[in-house]
Amino acid sequence: MGELLERFPLFPLGLVLLPGETVPLHIFELRYRTMIETCLDSDSDFGMLWMSDSGLAEIGCTARITQVLERMDDGRSNILVEGTQPFRLERRIDDLAYPAGDIELLEDELGSEEESDAGTRARTEYAGLVQKVTDARPDEDDLTGLTAYDMAATVAFEPESKQELLEIRSEGERLDRLAELCAEAVERFDYAQSVSERAQTNGKVRH
């Protein structure tokens, strides 16, 4: 069992944060302004959970405030946060000025020999996707050592896909799934390009 943290600040959002990923947040609601100020004063993290159409996810990612970009006179602020560690929400707490809960920090299972092969496949598919989008293939030295989270954090995957990666507790399985997601993204990119090229040669667009 991982470390248990009680009364941990929580921020439900319509996005999924991954470990190592940096995202900007605009803080405007009073309860979250209070939460962020509390975290800044105590130099502590808070937890981000995906709020999907079907409800609040149980697995989230702790977030550390890395930079306060702007503070406004009305109390709003713009901040940068970086994902740190996956967690499971065990119990919600409702007696604070902001959402909170008791959480368990999650660790990965021990690695296996298969993880090396999965890493090779994932980095190959990831490099192919980057090359498709940017016309520049990442250097092999830059790819070496990248984890599934490192690579996924740079790609605009759908929240469902990112949540799936966040919930996998094996790096080997996560790398395998990332390879599939990158391959699927390349297919969609190629299809979108072919549709665009056909549209440009079809003359007038019908309304």
C-alpha positions as CSV (number, residue, x, y, z in Angstrom):
1,M,0.0,0.0,0.0
2,G,1.3,3.5,-0.8
3,E,1.5,6.5,1.5
4,L,-1.8,7.8,2.8
5,L,-2.4,11.5,2.9
6,E,-5.4,12.9,4.8
7,R,-7.5,16.0,4.0
8,F,-5.5,16.5,0.8
9,P,-6.7,19.5,-1.4
10,L,-8.4,18.4,-4.6
11,F,-9.1,20.2,-7.9
12,P,-11.6,18.4,-10.2
13,L,-11.2,19.6,-13.8
14,G,-12.2,18.6,-17.3
15,L,-8.6,17.6,-18.1
16,V,-6.1,14.9,-17.1
17,L,-2.7,15.7,-15.7
18,L,0.2,13.3,-16.0
19,P,3.3,13.1,-13.9
20,G,5.9,15.4,-15.5
21,E,3.4,17.3,-17.5
22,T,3.1,21.1,-17.1
23,V,-0.2,22.9,-17.6
24,P,-1.4,26.5,-17.0
25,L,-4.4,27.0,-14.8
26,H,-6.6,30.1,-14.4
27,I,-7.8,30.2,-10.8
28,F,-11.0,32.3,-10.3
29,E,-13.5,30.5,-8.0
30,L,-13.2,31.6,-4.3
31,R,-12.8,28.0,-3.0
32,Y,-9.9,27.3,-5.4
33,R,-8.3,30.7,-4.8
34,T,-8.3,29.7,-1.1
35,M,-6.9,26.3,-1.9
36,I,-4.1,27.6,-4.0
37,E,-3.1,30.3,-1.5
38,T,-3.0,27.5,1.2
39,C,-0.8,25.4,-1.0
40,L,1.5,28.3,-1.7
41,D,1.8,29.3,2.0
42,S,2.6,25.7,3.0
43,D,4.7,24.9,-0.1
44,S,2.5,21.8,-0.6
45,D,0.8,20.0,-3.5
46,F,-2.8,19.5,-4.4
47,G,-4.5,16.7,-6.4
48,M,-6.1,17.0,-9.8
49,L,-8.9,14.7,-10.8
50,W,-10.6,14.3,-14.1
51,M,-14.3,15.4,-14.1
52,S,-15.7,13.6,-17.1
53,D,-19.3,13.5,-18.3
54,S,-19.7,10.2,-16.3
55,G,-18.4,11.7,-13.1
56,L,-15.3,12.2,-11.0
57,A,-12.4,9.8,-11.7
58,E,-11.0,7.9,-8.7
59,I,-7.4,8.1,-10.0
60,G,-5.7,11.4,-10.3
61,C,-2.3,13.1,-10.2
62,T,-0.8,15.3,-7.5
63,A,0.3,18.7,-8.8
64,R,3.0,21.1,-7.6
65,I,2.8,24.8,-8.3
66,T,5.9,25.7,-10.2
67,Q,5.2,29.3,-11.0
68,V,2.6,32.1,-10.3
69,L,2.4,33.8,-13.6
70,E,-0.1,36.6,-12.7
71,R,-2.1,37.8,-9.7
72,M,-5.1,40.0,-10.4
73,D,-6.6,42.7,-8.1
74,D,-9.8,40.7,-7.8
75,G,-8.1,37.6,-6.4
76,R,-7.8,35.6,-9.6
77,S,-4.5,34.2,-10.7
78,N,-2.7,32.3,-13.5
79,I,-0.4,29.6,-12.4
80,L,1.7,26.8,-13.8
81,V,1.6,23.4,-12.2
82,E,3.5,20.2,-12.8
83,G,2.2,16.7,-12.3
84,T,4.1,14.7,-9.7
85,Q,2.5,11.3,-8.7
86,P,-0.6,9.3,-9.4
87,F,-3.0,8.8,-6.5
88,R,-6.3,7.1,-5.7
89,L,-9.1,9.0,-3.9
90,E,-10.2,6.9,-0.9
91,R,-12.6,9.3,0.8
92,R,-14.0,12.8,0.1
93,I,-13.8,15.5,2.8
94,D,-16.5,18.1,2.8
95,D,-15.7,20.3,5.9
96,L,-13.0,22.5,4.4
97,A,-13.3,25.7,2.4
98,Y,-12.3,23.8,-0.7
99,P,-12.7,20.2,-2.0
100,A,-10.4,17.7,-0.3
101,G,-10.1,14.0,0.4
102,D,-8.0,11.2,1.9
103,I,-5.8,9.8,-0.9
104,E,-3.3,7.0,-1.4
105,L,-0.2,7.7,-3.4
106,L,0.3,5.0,-6.1
107,E,3.5,3.3,-7.0
108,D,4.3,1.3,-10.2
109,E,4.8,-2.5,-10.1
110,L,8.4,-3.7,-10.4
111,G,9.8,-3.6,-14.0
112,S,10.3,-6.7,-16.1
113,E,12.4,-7.7,-19.1
114,E,9.5,-6.9,-21.4
115,E,9.7,-3.3,-20.4
116,S,12.8,-2.7,-22.5
117,D,11.1,-4.0,-25.7
118,A,8.0,-2.0,-24.9
119,G,10.1,1.1,-24.5
120,T,11.7,0.6,-27.9
121,R,8.4,0.2,-29.6
122,A,6.9,3.2,-27.8
123,R,9.8,5.5,-28.6
124,T,9.8,4.4,-32.2
125,E,6.1,5.2,-32.6
126,Y,6.4,8.4,-30.6
127,A,9.3,9.6,-32.8
128,G,7.2,8.8,-35.9
129,L,4.3,10.9,-34.6
130,V,6.6,13.8,-33.7
131,Q,8.1,13.7,-37.2
132,K,4.7,13.7,-38.8
133,V,3.6,16.7,-36.9
134,T,6.8,18.8,-36.9
135,D,8.7,17.4,-39.9
136,A,11.6,16.8,-37.6
137,R,12.4,13.4,-36.0
138,P,13.7,13.5,-32.4
139,D,17.3,12.6,-31.9
140,E,17.9,9.0,-30.6
141,D,19.9,10.4,-27.7
142,D,16.9,12.6,-26.7
143,L,14.6,9.6,-26.8
144,T,16.7,7.4,-24.6
145,G,15.4,7.2,-21.1
146,L,12.0,8.8,-21.9
147,T,9.2,7.2,-19.9
148,A,5.6,6.7,-21.1
149,Y,4.6,9.7,-19.0
150,D,7.5,11.9,-20.5
151,M,6.3,11.2,-24.0
152,A,2.5,11.3,-23.4
153,A,2.9,14.7,-21.7
154,T,4.0,16.3,-25.0
155,V,1.1,15.0,-27.0
156,A,-2.5,16.3,-27.0
157,F,-4.2,13.0,-26.4
158,E,-7.9,12.9,-25.5
159,P,-8.6,12.9,-21.7
160,E,-9.9,9.3,-21.9
161,S,-6.5,8.1,-23.3
162,K,-4.5,10.1,-20.7
163,Q,-6.7,8.8,-17.9
164,E,-6.1,5.2,-19.2
165,L,-2.3,5.8,-19.0
166,L,-2.6,7.3,-15.6
167,E,-4.4,4.3,-14.2
168,I,-1.9,1.6,-15.5
169,R,0.4,0.5,-12.8
170,S,3.0,-1.1,-15.0
171,E,5.5,0.9,-17.0
172,G,5.8,-1.9,-19.6
173,E,2.0,-1.9,-20.1
174,R,1.9,1.8,-20.2
175,L,4.6,1.9,-22.9
176,D,2.7,-0.7,-24.9
177,R,-0.5,1.4,-24.7
178,L,1.4,4.6,-25.6
179,A,2.8,2.9,-28.7
180,E,-0.7,2.1,-29.8
181,L,-2.0,5.6,-29.1
182,C,0.9,7.1,-31.1
183,A,0.3,4.7,-34.0
184,E,-3.4,5.6,-34.0
185,A,-2.6,9.3,-33.9
186,V,-0.3,8.9,-37.0
187,E,-3.2,7.1,-38.8
188,R,-5.6,10.0,-38.0
189,F,-3.0,12.5,-39.1
190,D,-2.5,10.8,-42.4
191,Y,-6.2,10.5,-43.0
192,A,-6.8,14.2,-42.2
193,Q,-4.0,15.1,-44.6
194,S,-5.4,12.9,-47.4
195,V,-8.9,14.5,-46.9
196,S,-7.4,17.9,-47.0
197,E,-5.5,17.2,-50.2
198,R,-8.6,15.7,-51.9
199,A,-10.6,18.8,-50.9
200,Q,-8.1,21.1,-52.5
201,T,-8.3,19.3,-55.8
202,N,-12.1,19.0,-56.0
203,G,-12.8,22.6,-57.0
204,K,-15.6,24.4,-55.3
205,V,-16.8,23.2,-51.9
206,R,-20.5,22.3,-51.8
207,H,-22.6,23.8,-49.1
